[in-house]
Amino acid sequence: IFFKNKFILLDLDYSLCNNFALHEIGNNDDYSPDYENLEMPINEEVLKFLKEEKCRGYSIIIFTSRGLRSRFYTQAWLKKNNISFQNILYIGVTLLKTIPIFLFTCLSKDFILIDDLCDVKNKKLTRSYAHKNITKLQKKNNFLWIDTQNKFFNENT
């Protein structure tokens, strides 16, 4: 990753994965991601963005807070949905995502961040502490950040 100059950091849950579709079907208040569900629908808006001209020439790095325990299911879901990528970073905790993002901005890498930077606390989707930090960093640096949950939080605040 450090030797690539153009890449997309692509989150899975509530970004590439359309977790809301399952939530609506189940009609419950539990927003906890289901890593083992290979029937998880894909977020068509994100998929459409990845096919746009501005994404050509960028390598896709899956950038997930899922831990290594989800590796088998994650890779199976990506293969099932024909998502091509160069690498997967299993960060494990949303807050730790700030470290590589900060590092990439310091190294002046050309990257696009597609990530909601949310956590699930008490079965509710919430903005993480990382979200606040990356919001400040993005305002001062030149990288594109697509926050896939802006609509959700704007409608529910």
Secondary structure as GFF3:
##gff-version 3
##sequence-region A 1 157
A	DSSP	beta_strand	6	10	.	.	.	ID=ss1
A	DSSP	alpha_helix	19	26	.	.	.	ID=ss2
A	DSSP	alpha_helix	44	50	.	.	.	ID=ss3
A	DSSP	three_ten_helix	53	55	.	.	.	ID=ss4
A	DSSP	beta_strand	59	64	.	.	.	ID=ss5
A	DSSP	three_ten_helix	68	70	.	.	.	ID=ss6
A	DSSP	alpha_helix	71	80	.	.	.	ID=ss7
A	DSSP	beta_strand	87	90	.	.	.	ID=ss8
A	DSSP	three_ten_helix	94	97	.	.	.	ID=ss9
A	DSSP	alpha_helix	98	106	.	.	.	ID=ss10
A	DSSP	beta_strand	110	114	.	.	.	ID=ss11
A	DSSP	beta_strand	118	121	.	.	.	ID=ss12
A	DSSP	beta_strand	124	127	.	.	.	ID=ss13
A	DSSP	alpha_helix	129	140	.	.	.	ID=ss14
A	DSSP	beta_strand	144	146	.	.	.	ID=ss15
A	DSSP	alpha_helix	150	155	.	.	.	ID=ss16
###
